[in-house]
Amino acid sequence: MGQVSVTLNGRTYRLECGEGEETHLVALAEYLGSHIDTMKQKFGQVGDDRLILMTALMVTDELWDLRRQVQELKTAVAELRRDRSVADESAKSLRAGLAETVGTAAGRLETMTERFATRQADAAREKPKARR
């Protein structure tokens, strides 16, 4: 078990944490301490409990705002995924329609080519008859 000592508002607290989490716990305490200092500058020394409560509320407000932002981002991502899915389906439909149109055009070209070849063959057979 790891242990760290942190100082908040002039008081030192000894805390236990998981092994390897000491640095993170110290960073959290420093973050909280900076907010306590801000509150102390704004409102003066109103007592440890009150300063810590006000700071906890401030940090909780930050957390709630970040949670709201995360939820908004999740909603936006879901909408983008839905829009992408609709666009993918639309693209599939367009590709299928295009493939059908190209197939129809190819069939018409084959028919026209066959007719042209038949007419050329007919014309080639008629030319020798005309010379006679």
C-alpha positions as CSV (number, residue, x, y, z in Angstrom):
1,M,0.0,0.0,0.0
2,G,1.3,3.4,-0.9
3,Q,1.2,6.4,1.4
4,V,1.4,10.2,0.7
5,S,1.2,13.3,2.8
6,V,-0.7,16.3,1.3
7,T,-1.2,19.7,2.6
8,L,-4.5,21.6,2.1
9,N,-5.1,25.0,3.6
10,G,-2.1,24.7,5.9
11,R,-3.1,21.3,7.2
12,T,-1.2,18.1,6.4
13,Y,-3.1,14.9,5.8
14,R,-1.6,11.4,5.5
15,L,-3.4,9.3,2.9
16,E,-3.1,5.7,1.8
17,C,-3.4,4.7,-1.9
18,G,-2.7,1.8,-4.2
19,E,0.9,1.1,-5.0
20,G,2.0,3.3,-7.8
21,E,-0.9,5.8,-7.4
22,E,1.1,8.2,-5.2
23,T,2.0,10.7,-7.9
24,H,-1.6,10.8,-9.2
25,L,-3.0,11.4,-5.6
26,V,-0.5,14.2,-5.0
27,A,-1.5,15.8,-8.4
28,L,-5.2,15.6,-7.4
29,A,-4.4,17.2,-4.0
30,E,-2.4,20.0,-5.7
31,Y,-5.4,20.6,-8.0
32,L,-7.8,20.8,-5.1
33,G,-5.3,22.9,-3.2
34,S,-5.2,25.5,-6.0
35,H,-9.0,25.8,-5.9
36,I,-8.9,26.1,-2.1
37,D,-6.4,28.9,-2.5
38,T,-8.7,30.6,-5.0
39,M,-11.6,30.4,-2.6
40,K,-9.5,31.7,0.3
41,Q,-8.5,34.7,-1.8
42,K,-12.1,35.4,-2.8
43,F,-13.8,34.8,0.6
44,G,-10.9,34.9,3.2
45,Q,-10.3,32.3,5.8
46,V,-13.9,31.1,6.5
47,G,-12.8,27.9,8.1
48,D,-11.4,24.6,6.8
49,D,-14.7,22.8,6.5
50,R,-16.4,25.6,4.6
51,L,-13.4,26.2,2.3
52,I,-13.2,22.5,1.5
53,L,-17.0,22.3,1.0
54,M,-17.0,25.3,-1.4
55,T,-14.0,23.9,-3.2
56,A,-15.6,20.5,-3.5
57,L,-18.7,22.1,-4.9
58,M,-16.6,24.0,-7.4
59,V,-14.8,20.9,-8.6
60,T,-18.1,19.0,-8.7
61,D,-19.5,21.7,-10.9
62,E,-16.5,21.3,-13.2
63,L,-17.1,17.6,-13.3
64,W,-20.8,18.0,-14.1
65,D,-20.0,20.5,-16.9
66,L,-17.5,18.0,-18.3
67,R,-20.1,15.2,-18.0
68,R,-22.6,17.3,-19.9
69,Q,-20.0,18.0,-22.6
70,V,-19.2,14.3,-22.9
71,Q,-22.9,13.5,-23.2
72,E,-23.3,16.2,-25.9
73,L,-20.3,14.7,-27.8
74,K,-21.7,11.2,-27.5
75,T,-25.0,12.4,-28.9
76,A,-23.2,14.2,-31.7
77,V,-21.2,11.1,-32.5
78,A,-24.3,9.0,-32.5
79,E,-26.0,11.5,-34.9
80,L,-22.9,11.4,-37.2
81,R,-22.9,7.6,-37.2
82,R,-26.6,7.6,-38.1
83,D,-26.0,10.2,-40.8
84,R,-23.1,8.1,-42.1
85,S,-25.3,5.0,-42.1
86,V,-28.0,6.8,-44.1
87,A,-25.3,8.1,-46.5
88,D,-23.9,4.6,-46.9
89,E,-27.3,3.2,-47.7
90,S,-27.9,6.1,-50.2
91,A,-24.6,5.4,-51.9
92,K,-25.4,1.7,-52.1
93,S,-28.7,2.5,-53.7
94,L,-27.1,5.0,-56.2
95,R,-24.4,2.4,-57.1
96,A,-27.1,-0.2,-57.7
97,G,-29.0,2.2,-59.9
98,L,-25.9,3.2,-61.7
99,A,-24.9,-0.4,-62.3
100,E,-28.4,-1.1,-63.7
101,T,-28.2,2.0,-66.0
102,V,-24.8,1.0,-67.2
103,G,-26.0,-2.6,-67.8
104,T,-29.0,-1.3,-69.8
105,A,-26.7,1.0,-71.8
106,A,-24.3,-1.8,-72.5
107,G,-27.2,-4.0,-73.7
108,R,-28.4,-1.3,-76.0
109,L,-24.8,-0.8,-77.3
110,E,-24.5,-4.5,-78.0
111,T,-27.9,-4.5,-79.8
112,M,-26.8,-1.5,-81.9
113,T,-23.4,-3.1,-82.6
114,E,-25.2,-6.3,-83.8
115,R,-27.6,-4.3,-86.0
116,F,-24.7,-2.3,-87.4
117,A,-22.7,-5.4,-88.1
118,T,-25.8,-7.0,-89.8
119,R,-26.3,-3.9,-92.0
120,Q,-22.7,-3.9,-93.0
121,A,-22.8,-7.5,-93.9
122,D,-26.0,-7.0,-95.9
123,A,-24.5,-4.0,-97.6
124,A,-21.3,-6.0,-98.4
125,R,-23.4,-8.7,-100.0
126,E,-25.5,-6.3,-102.0
127,K,-22.4,-4.4,-103.5
128,P,-21.3,-7.3,-105.6
129,K,-24.8,-7.8,-106.8
130,A,-25.0,-4.2,-107.9
131,R,-21.9,-4.5,-110.0
132,R,-23.2,-7.4,-112.1
